[in-house]
Amino acid sequence: MIPRHPLDVQPVNARRAASLVAASEGAVYVEFLIAFFPVLILFVGLLQLQAVFLTRLFVSRAAFAAARAAAVYVPRPDEQGKVTHEISDQARTAVDDAVMLAAAPVLLRGWLGEVPYVFFPSSADSAPKSERTSFSDEKANMVRVRLLSTYVCHMPPLDLLMCQPYQGRRVIFLSAQASFPYQRADYQYDVEKQQSAD
């Protein structure tokens, strides 16, 4: 038996490292991990986008319900029977109730951060701060309603990419606008006849 040269003898750790480098048993697992995380992020992103668009659809439907409720509840008779066209507290409460009922599915799921805020812009392209309080002028032939709300992001890895920080949560801001014909008939109620019917 020929003795090995002292320089040919490798330490045990070096031999083990060389065998680990040459091993291919875990290659499939590593490739799976490399491919899995991008696919997982894509899948979670699609789920989040689906929830955002569904919430936006419900907010748009709530805007239409608010405009329709406003067209019904804004014209109210006063004590003398004359119909006023002011946005009263009663009309605003009725509109808020219509919005809450229309947005109930996404509110109950926790996708909306709060009940959408309702305001009545004076025109379709008006600034967000300009709000109508009366429909007494002759040009008020449409009730326009704009809703503002927030979608609460709830899918952890992607909320950092898709959503903005707001009041301690990560959200996407939503707005919707709808209009409904305002039948502003200037009619007079017969208060005595109405009271006798009641």
ROKESE-995625 format. One record per residue (C-alpha): x, y, z; chain. Coordinates in nm, 3 decimals. Example, Ala and Ser with C-alpha at 12.3 -4.5 7.8 and 13.67 -1.06 7.14 Angstrom:
# residues 2
1.230; -0.450; 0.780; A .
1.367; -0.106; 0.714; A .
# end
This chain:
# residues 198
0.000; 0.000; 0.000; A .
0.137; 0.331; -0.105; A .
0.120; 0.592; 0.164; A .
-0.055; 0.915; 0.071; A .
0.132; 1.233; 0.058; A .
0.044; 1.454; 0.356; A .
-0.076; 1.728; 0.119; A .
-0.322; 1.487; -0.052; A .
-0.516; 1.426; 0.269; A .
-0.819; 1.660; 0.292; A .
-0.979; 1.748; 0.621; A .
-1.314; 1.587; 0.693; A .
-1.498; 1.922; 0.678; A .
-1.361; 2.003; 0.333; A .
-1.468; 1.661; 0.201; A .
-1.815; 1.706; 0.345; A .
-1.845; 2.054; 0.192; A .
-1.738; 1.919; -0.147; A .
-1.998; 1.641; -0.128; A .
-2.270; 1.892; -0.030; A .
-2.180; 2.112; -0.327; A .
-2.204; 1.816; -0.562; A .
-2.532; 1.690; -0.407; A .
-2.853; 1.748; -0.602; A .
-3.116; 1.596; -0.371; A .
-3.269; 1.932; -0.258; A .
-3.259; 2.109; -0.593; A .
-3.627; 2.053; -0.666; A .
-3.726; 2.189; -0.326; A .
-3.519; 2.504; -0.374; A .
-3.662; 2.556; -0.724; A .
-4.012; 2.512; -0.583; A .
-3.948; 2.778; -0.319; A .
-3.806; 3.017; -0.579; A .
-4.114; 2.977; -0.799; A .
-4.374; 2.955; -0.519; A .
-4.339; 3.300; -0.363; A .
-4.392; 3.504; -0.682; A .
-4.695; 3.288; -0.769; A .
-4.829; 3.331; -0.414; A .
-4.788; 3.710; -0.431; A .
-4.962; 3.715; -0.771; A .
-5.251; 3.508; -0.635; A .
-5.292; 3.724; -0.323; A .
-5.273; 4.037; -0.540; A .
-5.554; 3.908; -0.761; A .
-5.766; 3.836; -0.453; A .
-5.704; 4.187; -0.321; A .
-5.789; 4.347; -0.657; A .
-6.109; 4.144; -0.674; A .
-6.210; 4.270; -0.329; A .
-6.126; 4.632; -0.421; A .
-6.332; 4.623; -0.741; A .
-6.623; 4.452; -0.567; A .
-6.617; 4.718; -0.293; A .
-6.601; 4.993; -0.555; A .
-6.905; 4.839; -0.725; A .
-7.100; 4.846; -0.397; A .
-6.997; 5.207; -0.331; A .
-7.116; 5.304; -0.682; A .
-7.447; 5.130; -0.614; A .
-7.472; 5.314; -0.281; A .
-7.416; 5.646; -0.462; A .
-7.709; 5.573; -0.692; A .
-7.926; 5.473; -0.394; A .
-7.827; 5.799; -0.220; A .
-7.919; 6.010; -0.524; A .
-8.253; 5.835; -0.556; A .
-8.329; 5.876; -0.184; A .
-8.234; 6.244; -0.202; A .
-8.471; 6.300; -0.495; A .
-8.750; 6.150; -0.286; A .
-8.676; 6.300; 0.057; A .
-8.548; 6.651; -0.021; A .
-8.887; 6.798; -0.127; A .
-9.081; 6.830; 0.198; A .
-9.390; 7.033; 0.290; A .
-9.356; 7.286; 0.570; A .
-9.626; 7.371; 0.829; A .
-9.826; 7.578; 0.579; A .
-9.816; 7.304; 0.314; A .
-9.564; 7.473; 0.084; A .
-9.299; 7.236; -0.045; A .
-8.942; 7.333; 0.037; A .
-8.639; 7.209; -0.152; A .
-8.378; 7.229; 0.122; A .
-8.152; 6.944; 0.230; A .
-8.283; 6.906; 0.583; A .
-8.151; 6.685; 0.859; A .
-8.435; 6.440; 0.791; A .
-8.340; 6.418; 0.423; A .
-7.974; 6.369; 0.511; A .
-8.063; 6.093; 0.756; A .
-8.274; 5.918; 0.492; A .
-7.989; 5.942; 0.240; A .
-7.738; 5.807; 0.495; A .
-7.973; 5.515; 0.567; A .
-8.000; 5.437; 0.194; A .
-7.620; 5.440; 0.164; A .
-7.578; 5.213; 0.465; A .
-7.829; 4.961; 0.330; A .
-7.671; 4.957; -0.017; A .
-7.318; 4.919; 0.122; A .
-7.412; 4.672; 0.398; A .
-7.247; 4.363; 0.241; A .
-6.902; 4.521; 0.226; A .
-6.950; 4.705; 0.556; A .
-7.028; 4.379; 0.735; A .
-6.725; 4.208; 0.580; A .
-6.502; 4.486; 0.710; A .
-6.386; 4.593; 0.365; A .
-6.504; 4.952; 0.412; A .
-6.335; 5.150; 0.685; A .
-6.648; 5.351; 0.763; A .
-6.990; 5.430; 0.623; A .
-6.931; 5.638; 0.308; A .
-6.949; 6.013; 0.362; A .
-7.225; 6.171; 0.151; A .
-7.221; 6.521; 0.008; A .
-7.409; 6.697; -0.267; A .
-7.181; 6.871; -0.518; A .
-7.325; 7.168; -0.702; A .
-7.219; 7.029; -1.041; A .
-7.068; 6.715; -1.188; A .
-6.715; 6.859; -1.207; A .
-6.726; 7.079; -0.897; A .
-6.451; 7.091; -0.638; A .
-6.488; 6.849; -0.348; A .
-6.554; 7.132; -0.101; A .
-6.846; 7.293; -0.289; A .
-7.166; 7.146; -0.154; A .
-7.527; 7.221; -0.240; A .
-7.772; 7.279; 0.042; A .
-8.080; 7.370; -0.158; A .
-8.257; 7.273; -0.480; A .
-8.474; 7.584; -0.490; A .
-8.328; 7.732; -0.809; A .
-8.479; 7.648; -1.148; A .
-8.156; 7.490; -1.276; A .
-8.159; 7.220; -1.008; A .
-8.298; 6.949; -1.235; A .
-8.057; 6.676; -1.118; A .
-7.963; 6.554; -0.774; A .
-7.590; 6.482; -0.768; A .
-7.441; 6.280; -0.486; A .
-7.077; 6.200; -0.422; A .
-6.959; 5.936; -0.176; A .
-6.615; 5.915; -0.018; A .
-6.493; 5.607; 0.167; A .
-6.191; 5.385; 0.221; A .
-6.128; 5.020; 0.139; A .
-5.933; 4.854; 0.421; A .
-5.650; 4.638; 0.285; A .
-5.636; 4.302; 0.460; A .
-5.387; 4.089; 0.266; A .
-5.055; 4.133; 0.446; A .
-4.775; 4.118; 0.194; A .
-4.944; 4.334; -0.066; A .
-5.095; 4.602; 0.154; A .
-4.749; 4.758; 0.172; A .
-4.740; 4.785; -0.208; A .
-5.101; 4.867; -0.298; A .
-5.236; 5.069; -0.005; A .
-5.165; 5.400; 0.167; A .
-5.135; 5.452; 0.542; A .
-5.438; 5.632; 0.688; A .
-5.542; 5.652; 1.056; A .
-5.335; 5.353; 1.160; A .
-5.453; 5.128; 0.876; A .
-5.358; 5.075; 0.515; A .
-5.639; 5.177; 0.283; A .
-5.736; 5.257; -0.075; A .
-5.948; 5.570; -0.114; A .
-6.276; 5.521; -0.300; A .
-6.517; 5.775; -0.442; A .
-6.834; 5.740; -0.645; A .
-7.077; 5.987; -0.794; A .
-7.432; 5.942; -0.916; A .
-7.714; 6.166; -1.032; A .
-8.090; 6.128; -1.041; A .
-8.358; 6.351; -1.196; A .
-8.506; 6.594; -0.947; A .
-8.877; 6.642; -1.011; A .
-8.895; 6.984; -0.852; A .
-9.269; 7.039; -0.872; A .
-9.374; 7.352; -0.683; A .
-9.701; 7.219; -0.550; A .
-9.899; 7.316; -0.241; A .
-10.037; 7.069; 0.011; A .
-10.380; 7.124; 0.156; A .
-10.277; 7.098; 0.518; A .
-10.631; 7.092; 0.662; A .
-10.740; 6.817; 0.423; A .
-10.426; 6.617; 0.504; A .
-10.485; 6.651; 0.879; A .
-10.849; 6.547; 0.849; A .
-10.742; 6.238; 0.647; A .
-10.501; 6.139; 0.922; A .
# end
